Amino acid sequence: MFKVDLGQGAELRQLNPWQAEEFLAHIERARAMVDPWIPWASRSTDLESARKTLQKYADLESRGEGRILGIWLDGALVGGVMMFGFDDVSGVCEIGCWLEPAGTGRGLITKSSALLIEWLIRDRGVYRVEWHCRSDNVASSNVARRLGLKHEATLRGNFVWKGVRHDTEIWAVLAPDWQGVEA
């Protein structure tokens, strides 16, 4: 089983469709923090839709095009990181993250995201890793900054949430510029 010790009683593990009940309970705890930023969160509202979200990532992983990993803290799912939009020809993909209040302030997202980037560059041969976040999602842009990603652009009005258009920042790191995971 894939498992990475993140310290402080936390670990990074695969998140699978059979864990939909635990995932849904977690999303309900996280909903206020994640719905505005993560499109699939607002669509994961019951057991069937939560399972569908996780199955989508399982299908992406089976094709080598995506991955979703959960962060467990003291045995409870509190967040995660994901990779999607992988283009094998260009070597480009996007990563993202989410976290519920119980997991904040511990550096879990930064460490998990760094491990995901490391794996993508070292093992998958990805050349460019992108991080997209709404301009008003300061916590997300701060993680991108801590990871050493560079702000490259802002797409104006391209993300709609609850009928309101929002800007999206594009952050990225290229394989030759990646400093790696701190020891």
Secondary structure, 3 states (H helix, E strand, C coil): CCEEEEECCEEEEECCHHHHHHHHHHHHHHHHHHCCCCHHHHHCCCHHHHHHHHHHHHHHHHCCCCEEEEEEECCEEEEEEEEEEEECCCCEEEEEEEECHHHCCCCHHHHHHHHHHHHHHHCCCCCEEEEEEECCCHHHHHHHHHCCCEEEEEEEEEEEECCEEEEEEEEEEEHHHCCCCCC
